[in-house]
Amino acid sequence: MAEGTIGQLPTGEAMAYLKREPTGYQALQERKQGEGEPIEVDPVNTYRAEIEEFADAIIHDREPMIPGEEGLWNLRIILAAYESARERRAVEIDFPSEF
């Protein structure tokens, strides 16, 4: 869960509700007060940081810190979240072994 984290101001809070399983982590479907684990991050303007990192990669002819493949996986997660909300069911995503 995240509140107030997407925008141009360095604000907001993020909380993880996860259960450890042999194959990785499973997001908890039910959230109870006090069960989440806070996600600590440095406050930054996320849009500016993303653009600066990408521009620096181009200027210095290097791979970006976050490769396109990870962006693709993020998109798959987002699309699965929308599908899950729309259909009111858990949606499974098969991740490659490096994740």
Secondary structure as the mmCIF struct_conf table of DSSP 4:
data_model
#
loop_
_struct_conf.conf_type_id
_struct_conf.id
_struct_conf.beg_label_comp_id
_struct_conf.beg_label_asym_id
_struct_conf.beg_label_seq_id
_struct_conf.end_label_comp_id
_struct_conf.end_label_asym_id
_struct_conf.end_label_seq_id
STRN STRN1 ALA A 2 GLU A 3
BEND BEND1 GLY A 4 GLY A 4
BEND BEND2 ILE A 6 PRO A 10
STRN STRN2 GLU A 13 ALA A 16
STRN STRN3 LEU A 18 GLU A 21
TURN_TY1_P TURN_TY1_P1 PRO A 22 THR A 23
STRN STRN4 GLY A 24 ALA A 27
BEND BEND3 GLN A 29 GLU A 30
TURN_TY1_P TURN_TY1_P2 GLN A 33 GLY A 34
STRN STRN5 GLU A 37 PRO A 38
HELX_RH_AL_P HELX_RH_AL_P1 THR A 46 ILE A 59
TURN_TY1_P TURN_TY1_P3 HIS A 60 ASP A 61
BEND BEND4 MET A 65 ILE A 66
HELX_RH_AL_P HELX_RH_AL_P2 GLY A 68 GLU A 87
TURN_TY1_P TURN_TY1_P4 ARG A 88 ARG A 88
BEND BEND5 ARG A 89 ARG A 89
TURN_TY1_P TURN_TY1_P5 SER A 97 GLU A 98
#
